Amino acid sequence: MSGAGDAVVAVKMLRTFNIEEEDIVSLLREARIMSEFNHINVLTIVGVVWQKGDPPLIVLPYMGKGSLLSLIRQESSSVSR
C-alpha cells in the first residue's frame, strides 16, 4: 500500500546470528549518537525499531547513489598508483 507519507528508507541492522547483548547496546548507542547530529552533510536518523525478541534496527534516509563507503572504495580503485 502506498500513501502520501511513504518514504524509501535504508535499514541498518545487526547480523542475525550470534548477537550478543554488547552488540545491541553498541547499536543503540550508535543510534543515540546519530540522533544528535545536526549538519547538512550528515544523515539524520529517521528512527529505531525494536520489537521484543528481535534485534534493533536503525532507520535512515535512503541514499540513491549508495553509501559513503561504496563511493570511497570506488574512487580509491580508480586512482592510478
Summary of the structure (lengths in Angstrom):
residues: 81
radius of gyration: 15.7
end to end distance: 50.0
largest distance: 50.3
contacts: 144
relative contact order: 0.20
helix: 32%
strand: 16%
